[in-house]
Amino acid sequence: SPANVPANELSPADAASLILAHGGVPVLAHPGFLGGMEAAGRVLDGAPIRGIEVYHRYRSSTRHRLYLELARQRDLLITGGSDFHGNDHPKNGALGSYLTPPADWKALVKRLPGL
């Protein structure tokens, strides 16, 4: 389509640095889509990422536990969410089906400037 404009992709390190430079908290989203724990670890090793999405519509609680342990090992903030993309999206989790636990949410908010 004429409106389709190629986008430049940032590396995880560049994206995280840009987020930090503007007062945000970079979080690795959807680590399960990277191809395994080793791949997630390589991304975390190479970028100034401060958190990881632990709670997501993964198909098993085993993955939640794995990413929770990874977060604890690396002293990362913990986030999560339903990843809701609308009622018509295939494989969609229900809105609010995965929430960040209150203690983890408070830890994240403490890291945000001006809140």
N, C-alpha and C positions, 0 to 999 in steps of 0.2 A: 504494500500500500504506500502511497506517497507520504503518508504521515509517519511511516516507520523510519526511525533514525537510529543508526547503530549507536550503541552505548559503549563507553569505555568502562572496563571493569577495573576495580581497585583490588590490589592484593589485600588479604586480611590484615597484614601489618600496616599498610597505608590507610586502610579504612579505620582501623582502631586508632591510629595516631591522629587522624583527622577528627574523629569523635572526641578524643581526649583534649585536643587543642581547642575545641569549642564547648568544653565543660560537660560533655556527656560521659557515659559509662559504656564502653564497648563490651558487648556480650556475644558469645558465639551461639548463634541460633541454629537449631536443627542439627546438632552434632551427629545424630544417627544417620543422616543422609550423606555423611562424608566417606562412609565405607568402613567404619569400625573405630574402635578405641585408639588404635595406633595412629590413624589419620587425624583424629581429633587432637591427639597429643602433639602431633607435628605442627598443626595449625597454632595451638596454644604456645608451643615452644618458640614459634617464629613471629609472634605478634603480641603487642601489649594489651591483651584482652583481660578484662577484669571480672568477667562472669561467664556462666554457661547456662544455656536453657536445659534444665533437667526434666521438668514436667511438660510433656508434650503428648500428642495423641499417638505415641508409639504403641505398637501392638502388644507389648508385654511390660509388666512391672519390673521384669529383670533389667530392661534397659534403663528404667528410671533409677534403679539402685546402682547400676554401673556408672551412670553419669553423676549421680549424687556422690559416690565415692571419689570419682575423679575431681569433682568440685572441692571436696574436703581435702584431698591430698594436695591440691594446688592452691588452697585458700582463695577460691573463686566465689563470687557472689552467685546466688542460685535464683534462676527465673523460670517461668513457665507460662503456659497459656494453651487455649484450645486450638489456636491457629485457625480460627473460624474465617471462612471465605464466602459465607453466604449459604442459604438453604439449598441451593442447586449444585453446590460443589461436590464432586464425587469424593468418597472417603472422608467426608467432613465430620469432625468431632462437633458435638453440640456446643453452642456458645457457652463459655464458662465451665466446660467439662473438666478442664485441667487448670487449676489455679496455683499461683505461687503461695506457699504457706505464709501466714502472717509474719512470722519472725524473719523469714527470708526477704519478704517485701520491705519490712522496716529497715533491714540492713542495706538494701538497695537504695531506698529513699535517703538514708543518711549520707550516701556517697554523692548525691546530686546537689550541686550548689544551689543555694537560694530556696531550698525547701525545708 
